[in-house]
Amino acid sequence: MLTLVIFASAAVQPAAPPIGSARSVIEAQLQAAPRVDDQLPPEEADAIRQRYLESIGKPVEGSGSGGGMEHWLKRKYDSVSPRP
């Protein structure tokens, strides 16, 4: 049994690191100094909160067909696509 666990753990490969611009963004974020002042002025926080509340239930801009759950519900399945 122990041998099986050892062989199974040896077969698992760690996830490949991101490549290209994604990797450079992650590296820049890791090297950046931590944010000290993370408080928004109350007016700005209220404006963000209000825009968020107004956006609930509206399609995302630039999503084309509406995206999100609507995309998955209207999707047609073929023999290659897994069915939910």
Phi and psi in degrees as a GROMACS rama.xvg file:
@    title "Ramachandran Plot"
@    xaxis  label "Phi"
@    yaxis  label "Psi"
@TYPE xy
-62.1235  -37.6494  LEU-2
-63.2566  -40.0711  THR-3
-62.115  -41.9557  LEU-4
-64.7573  -41.1159  VAL-5
-64.0979  -45.1412  ILE-6
-65.5361  -38.995  PHE-7
-66.6559  -41.439  ALA-8
-70.8443  -29.7093  SER-9
-71.4292  -27.9684  ALA-10
-78.4867  -18.9051  ALA-11
-79.4853  122.256  VAL-12
-95.8378  139.175  GLN-13
-66.6333  154.56  PRO-14
-61.9011  140.356  ALA-15
-67.6535  140.898  ALA-16
-67.2501  150.853  PRO-17
-61.6232  149.263  PRO-18
-114.11  162.406  ILE-19
70.9568  -140.181  GLY-20
-67.4029  -31.2006  SER-21
-61.8431  -41.5629  ALA-22
-65.9097  -41.9078  ARG-23
-65.6589  -34.2564  SER-24
-66.1151  -45.8188  VAL-25
-62.0544  -43.3986  ILE-26
-63.4317  -40.0185  GLU-27
-65.0974  -38.9723  ALA-28
-66.0548  -39.2934  GLN-29
-68.6246  -31.0179  LEU-30
-86.6239  -17.0896  GLN-31
-70.0396  149.848  ALA-32
-68.1578  145.262  ALA-33
-62.8834  148.534  PRO-34
-71.8843  133.795  ARG-35
-95.4946  -49.238  VAL-36
-101.679  95.3236  ASP-37
-104.579  14.9193  ASP-38
-92.1273  132.156  GLN-39
-89.2425  151.021  LEU-40
-61.179  146.315  PRO-41
-55.2879  -36.2349  PRO-42
-65.0703  -42.1112  GLU-43
-68.2986  -41.2837  GLU-44
-61.7686  -41.5274  ALA-45
-64.4784  -39.7825  ASP-46
-64.9607  -42.1732  ALA-47
-64.5151  -45.0663  ILE-48
-60.3074  -42.8913  ARG-49
-65.0718  -44.1458  GLN-50
-62.4566  -38.5167  ARG-51
-63.3808  -48.6102  TYR-52
-61.9636  -37.2263  LEU-53
-70.863  -24.4169  GLU-54
-85.3146  -12.1608  SER-55
-62.0504  128.093  ILE-56
89.0847  -5.98327  GLY-57
-96.7306  146.013  LYS-58
-64.8515  150.863  PRO-59
-72.8736  137.541  VAL-60
-63.2452  138.373  GLU-61
77.4251  11.5117  GLY-62
-87.9084  -1.45066  SER-63
76.0411  -96.7276  GLY-64
-85.3572  8.76995  SER-65
105.101  -30.7573  GLY-66
59.2371  -161.942  GLY-67
59.972  -143.831  GLY-68
-63.5689  -34.1419  MET-69
-57.785  -40.101  GLU-70
-59.3436  -46.032  HIS-71
-71.9311  -32.5553  TRP-72
-72.5644  -33.0425  LEU-73
-91.3228  -3.94014  LYS-74
-66.2464  137.462  ARG-75
-94.6748  137.065  LYS-76
-98.8422  142.12  TYR-77
-118.941  -173.339  ASP-78
-69.3904  -19.6679  SER-79
-87.3509  -34.4544  VAL-80
-75.6632  134.625  SER-81
-69.6597  143.737  PRO-82
-91.0848  144.17  ARG-83
